[in-house]
């Protein structure tokens, strides 16, 4: 007899923390690519310094959050939430807000929070 797989023992509505964090990290990396594109466009069009610094910092932060999430670092959970908040407030847009809300939903689930040592 084979042992039950973890998906069947978690219940129908439960989520897999490993899969959720991997998805979140991939989306953070994609966001970072978008910020790098914005920085390159700002350089090409000679936009003001502020138009280059903010996306650069957001790119560095999202890459850091993505790497930390994949390595299950406790600090990465908080950084990821901060980056989502900054992204939603500084960049704007309904699609971006929906994506950020979905990532927030994945990261604040009890199974994911407990894996990062959060209550």
PEUR-V704485 format. One record per residue. RES is the residue in one letter. PHI is phi as a letter, one per 20 degrees, with the letter a starting at -180 (* if undefined). OMEGA is omega in whole degrees, 0 to 359 (* if undefined). D_FIRST is the distance of its C-alpha to the first C-alpha in Angstrom with 1 decimal. Layout:
res/phi/omega/d_first
RES/PHI/OMEGA/D_FIRST
RES/PHI/OMEGA/D_FIRST
This chain:
res/phi/omega/d_first
X/*/181/0.0
X/e/178/3.8
X/f/180/6.6
X/f/179/9.2
X/f/186/12.0
X/f/181/15.4
X/f/182/17.1
X/f/180/15.2
X/e/181/15.7
X/e/182/19.4
X/o/187/20.5
X/f/185/22.4
X/e/183/25.7
X/f/179/24.5
X/d/178/25.4
X/e/182/24.0
X/f/181/26.7
X/f/180/26.2
X/f/180/26.7
X/f/181/29.6
X/f/177/31.4
X/f/178/31.1
X/f/180/32.6
X/f/181/35.3
X/f/179/36.2
X/f/179/36.5
X/f/177/38.8
X/f/178/40.8
X/f/178/41.3
X/f/176/42.5
X/f/180/44.8
X/f/177/46.2
X/f/178/47.0
X/f/178/48.9
X/f/178/50.9
X/f/177/51.8
X/f/178/53.1
X/f/179/55.2
X/f/180/56.6
X/f/178/57.5
X/f/177/59.2
X/f/177/61.1
X/f/182/62.3
X/f/184/63.4
X/e/178/65.2
X/l/177/66.8
X/f/182/65.5
X/g/183/66.4
X/g/179/64.6
X/f/179/62.7
X/f/178/61.1
X/d/185/59.7
X/f/183/58.8
X/g/178/56.6
X/f/177/54.3
X/f/179/54.2
X/f/177/53.0
X/f/178/50.5
X/f/180/49.1
X/f/180/48.9
X/f/181/47.3
X/f/175/44.6
X/f/178/43.7
X/f/178/43.6
X/f/180/41.3
X/f/179/39.0
X/f/180/38.7
X/f/178/38.3
X/f/180/35.6
X/f/179/33.6
X/e/178/34.1
X/l/177/33.2
X/e/182/36.7
X/f/181/37.8
X/f/184/41.2
X/f/180/39.8
X/f/179/38.6
X/f/178/42.2
X/f/179/43.7
X/f/179/41.6
X/f/177/42.8
X/f/180/46.3
X/f/177/46.2
X/f/179/44.9
X/f/179/47.8
X/f/181/50.3
X/f/182/49.1
X/f/183/49.3
X/e/184/52.8
X/e/187/54.4
X/e/178/53.2
X/m/182/52.8
X/o/185/51.9
X/f/180/49.7
X/f/178/46.9
X/f/179/46.8
X/f/178/46.7
X/f/178/43.8
X/f/179/41.8
X/f/178/42.7
X/f/177/41.7
X/f/177/38.3
X/f/178/37.9
X/f/178/39.0
X/g/180/36.5
X/f/186/33.7
X/e/182/35.1
X/e/175/35.8
X/f/183/32.5
X/g/181/31.3
X/f/181/28.2
X/f/179/30.4
X/g/182/33.2
X/f/178/31.1
X/f/178/29.8
X/e/178/33.6
X/n/178/34.4
X/e/178/36.3
X/e/*/36.4
